[in-house]
Amino acid sequence: MCETHFMHDDVGNRLAAGDESALAEAYQRWSRLVYTVALRSLPSAADAEDVTQAVFISAWRSRATFDPQAGAVPAWLLAITRRRVADFHRKRRDVPVALTPETSHEPDLVGQVAVADEIDELGEPAGQIIRLAFFDDLTHQQIAEKLDMPLGTVKSHIRRSLVKMRARLEVTHAAAL
């Protein structure tokens, strides 16, 4: 087995176990792949960015159903991507979207509290933007409209906030070791 496969297994095992830093690592490694696949099937880069965000939110919410022994993280993320792209097209046709397995789970309360604490550390408006994206499941465009902000500003806040949260979670994780 190659070293890359072991790295995938490690991220998959940690993600399935609820390790938040594994989600950040998965995002860093495979968000471009997810974005590129989404962009090929969607009308705009903004839509592909929204779907990419939704994929990683779905991955976190459905982490308990991921079996690292059954498949690699990138393949799992691409399967979620295909579902999110299909959901996007269904919504555009104004057809109600049925709950998918990864959106029907009850939220992980302990994880939500930890994430909420990290979000509180961001300050405003970044904290509010992240809450709308993760807890209210709003797209970047919907957040921009709701807060009367330029779309680029919302996207910048989300990207910077995720980087800050990832760095803090890595420090917290390293301190726990």
C-alpha positions as CSV (number, residue, x, y, z in Angstrom):
1,M,0.0,0.0,0.0
2,C,1.4,3.4,-0.9
3,E,1.9,6.2,1.7
4,T,-0.8,8.3,0.1
5,H,-3.3,5.5,0.7
6,F,-2.3,5.4,4.4
7,M,-2.8,9.2,4.6
8,H,-6.3,8.8,3.1
9,D,-7.1,6.0,5.6
10,D,-5.8,8.2,8.5
11,V,-8.0,11.2,7.5
12,G,-10.9,8.8,6.9
13,N,-10.6,7.1,10.3
14,R,-10.2,10.5,12.1
15,L,-13.1,12.0,10.2
16,A,-15.4,9.0,11.0
17,A,-14.3,9.3,14.6
18,G,-15.5,12.9,14.7
19,D,-12.1,14.6,14.6
20,E,-12.8,18.2,13.4
21,S,-9.2,18.7,12.3
22,A,-9.7,15.8,9.9
23,L,-12.5,17.7,8.2
24,A,-10.2,20.7,7.8
25,E,-7.5,18.5,6.4
26,A,-10.0,16.9,4.0
27,Y,-11.1,20.3,2.9
28,Q,-7.5,21.4,2.3
29,R,-6.6,18.3,0.3
30,W,-9.8,17.7,-1.7
31,S,-11.8,20.9,-2.0
32,R,-10.2,21.7,-5.4
33,L,-11.2,18.3,-6.7
34,V,-14.7,18.7,-5.4
35,Y,-14.9,22.2,-6.8
36,T,-13.6,21.1,-10.3
37,V,-16.1,18.3,-10.5
38,A,-19.0,20.5,-9.4
39,L,-17.9,23.3,-11.8
40,R,-18.2,20.9,-14.8
41,S,-21.9,20.3,-14.0
42,L,-23.0,23.7,-12.8
43,P,-23.7,27.0,-14.5
44,S,-21.3,29.2,-12.6
45,A,-18.2,29.3,-10.4
46,A,-20.3,30.7,-7.6
47,D,-22.6,27.7,-7.8
48,A,-19.6,25.4,-7.7
49,E,-18.3,27.2,-4.6
50,D,-21.6,26.8,-2.9
51,V,-21.9,23.1,-3.8
52,T,-18.3,22.6,-2.6
53,Q,-19.2,24.2,0.8
54,A,-22.3,22.0,0.9
55,V,-20.3,18.8,0.2
56,F,-18.0,19.4,3.2
57,I,-21.0,20.3,5.4
58,S,-22.7,17.1,4.3
59,A,-19.5,15.1,4.8
60,W,-19.3,16.3,8.4
61,R,-22.9,15.6,9.1
62,S,-22.7,12.1,7.6
63,R,-19.3,11.2,9.0
64,A,-20.8,8.5,11.2
65,T,-21.9,6.6,8.0
66,F,-18.5,6.8,6.4
67,D,-16.6,3.5,6.5
68,P,-12.9,4.1,5.8
69,Q,-12.4,0.4,5.1
70,A,-15.0,0.4,2.3
71,G,-13.6,3.3,0.3
72,A,-11.3,6.3,0.1
73,V,-12.2,9.8,1.3
74,P,-11.9,11.4,-2.2
75,A,-14.3,8.8,-3.7
76,W,-16.8,9.4,-0.8
77,L,-16.6,13.2,-1.3
78,L,-17.1,12.8,-5.0
79,A,-20.3,10.7,-4.3
80,I,-21.5,13.5,-2.1
81,T,-20.6,16.0,-4.8
82,R,-22.8,14.1,-7.3
83,R,-25.7,14.2,-4.9
84,R,-25.3,17.9,-4.2
85,V,-25.0,18.7,-7.9
86,A,-28.2,16.7,-8.5
87,D,-29.9,18.6,-5.6
88,F,-28.8,21.9,-7.1
89,H,-30.4,21.0,-10.4
90,R,-33.6,19.7,-8.7
91,K,-33.9,22.9,-6.8
92,R,-33.5,24.9,-10.0
93,R,-36.5,23.0,-11.4
94,D,-38.5,23.9,-8.2
95,V,-38.9,20.2,-7.4
96,P,-38.9,19.6,-3.6
97,V,-35.8,17.8,-2.6
98,A,-36.3,14.7,-0.3
99,L,-34.1,14.4,2.7
100,T,-30.9,12.6,1.9
101,P,-29.3,10.3,4.5
102,E,-26.5,12.8,5.3
103,T,-29.0,15.6,6.0
104,S,-31.5,13.6,8.0
105,H,-29.1,12.9,11.0
106,E,-29.7,14.7,14.3
107,P,-26.9,17.1,14.9
108,D,-23.9,16.0,17.0
109,L,-24.5,18.2,20.1
110,V,-21.0,17.9,21.5
111,G,-19.4,18.7,18.1
112,Q,-21.8,21.6,17.6
113,V,-20.9,23.1,21.0
114,A,-17.1,22.8,20.2
115,V,-17.7,24.4,16.8
116,A,-19.9,27.1,18.3
117,D,-17.2,28.0,20.7
118,E,-14.7,28.3,17.9
119,I,-17.2,30.4,15.9
120,D,-17.7,32.8,18.8
121,E,-13.9,33.4,18.8
122,L,-14.1,34.7,15.2
123,G,-16.0,37.9,16.2
124,E,-18.5,39.6,14.0
125,P,-19.5,39.6,11.2
126,A,-17.4,36.5,10.5
127,G,-19.1,34.5,13.2
128,Q,-22.6,35.4,12.0
129,I,-21.6,34.5,8.4
130,I,-20.2,31.1,9.4
131,R,-23.3,30.4,11.6
132,L,-25.6,31.1,8.6
133,A,-23.5,28.8,6.4
134,F,-23.1,25.9,8.7
135,F,-26.1,26.0,11.0
136,D,-28.7,27.6,8.8
137,D,-27.3,25.8,5.6
138,L,-27.5,29.0,3.6
139,T,-25.5,29.4,0.3
140,H,-23.0,32.2,0.0
141,Q,-25.4,34.1,-2.2
142,Q,-28.2,33.8,0.3
143,I,-25.9,35.0,3.1
144,A,-24.9,38.0,1.0
145,E,-28.5,38.9,0.4
146,K,-29.5,38.4,4.0
147,L,-26.7,40.5,5.4
148,D,-26.7,43.0,2.5
149,M,-23.0,42.3,1.8
150,P,-21.2,41.8,-1.4
151,L,-20.9,38.1,-2.3
152,G,-17.1,38.4,-2.5
153,T,-17.0,39.7,1.1
154,V,-19.0,36.8,2.3
155,K,-16.8,34.3,0.6
156,S,-13.7,36.0,1.9
157,H,-15.0,35.9,5.5
158,I,-15.9,32.2,5.1
159,R,-12.5,31.3,3.7
160,R,-10.5,33.3,6.3
161,S,-12.7,32.0,9.1
162,L,-12.2,28.4,8.1
163,V,-8.5,28.9,8.0
164,K,-8.5,30.5,11.5
165,M,-10.7,27.8,12.9
166,R,-8.5,25.0,11.3
167,A,-5.4,26.6,12.8
168,R,-6.9,26.8,16.3
169,L,-8.3,23.3,16.1
170,E,-4.8,22.0,15.0
171,V,-3.3,23.7,18.1
172,T,-6.0,22.3,20.3
173,H,-5.5,18.8,18.9
174,A,-1.7,19.0,19.2
175,A,-2.0,20.2,22.8
176,A,-4.3,17.2,23.6
177,L,-1.7,14.7,22.3
